[in-house]
Amino acid sequence: MRIDVVSIFPSYFDGLTLSLLGRAQSTGILDLQVHDLRDWTHDRHRTVDDTPYGGGAGMVMKPEPWGLALDQLAGLPGAEPAARPTVIFPSPAGEVFRQSTARELAEREHLIFGCGRYEGIDERVFEEAATLGEVRLISLGDYVLNGGEVAVMAMVEAIGRLIPGVVGNPESLVEESHEDGLLEYPSYTKPSIWRDREVPPILLSGNHGAIAAWRREQQLERTRRRRPDLLDR
Ligand code: JDE
C-alpha cells in the first residue's frame, strides 16, 4: 500500500517510521511518504493560508498549494478507477472513523491524507480532489484538534496494522476490542496474588470452556456499562 501524507508539520510523523509500521516499510509492504505542503508554494514566505471571504475569525488554507500537491501525488485525473487514490481529510465535520472504516481503507492501493490547520481548507479543494479520486472527510470523534496531524497518525496506525503481514499474528487482530463489536475482556498475568488482589480463580481452573464463557460474560457486562451504544449497533 502507498500512503502519502501532506502537512505543514511533516516532522510530526517521525514516530510512524518506528516500531510496527517501521518494519512494514523496510519490508516494502507499506510505502509511507510525508510531504511538506509548503513545497508546493511559490512565494518568498511559502504562504499556505489567507483571510476568509465573508469575514470571520482565523485563517483559511489557500487552495493553490493543495491543488498542486494533489495533482502531483494522485497522478492523472480520469485514470483507471482502481489506480485512483482515496483522499482523506481529517475534519471535526466528517463521518466518524471506526474499526470498519479502518478495515475498508486497508483494502485500498493508495491513500492520500491532507492535514488541515487554521480554521479549515478552502472548500474548492475538496471538489477538486473529487476529480482525482474518492474524497472522505473523517472525524476521530466529537472534539476539536488544532490540526489534522494527530488524527492522521491515529488513522494510519489503525489502517496500517490491518495490512496483511504488518502484524505478525493475525489472531491478535480479531480478538481485540471492536473487531467483534464488544469491548475486551480483562487480562491477568503472574503473580496470581498481587498486593492481596487475586486473579479470578476460573482463569486458573484449566477449564477452557468455562473460561471462554466467563470472558464472553465480562465482555458483555463491560460493554453494557461503558459503551451501551455498541450493543444497539
Ligand atoms: C479530526 N476529530 C477532530 C481539521 C478542517 C476542512 C478540513 C479540515 C481547528 O480546525 C480544524 C481542525 C482539524 C483537525 O481535525 C480535527 C478532528 N477528528 O480537529 C479542520 C476543517 N475543514 C479544521
Boltz pocket constraint, residues with backbone or C-beta under 6 A from the ligand:
constraints:
  - pocket:
      binder: B
      contacts: [[A, 89], [A, 90], [A, 91], [A, 92], [A, 116], [A, 117], [A, 118], [A, 119], [A, 120], [A, 121], [A, 138], [A, 139], [A, 140], [A, 141], [A, 142], [A, 143], [A, 144], [A, 145], [A, 146], [A, 147], [A, 148], [A, 149], [A, 151]]
      max_distance: 6.0
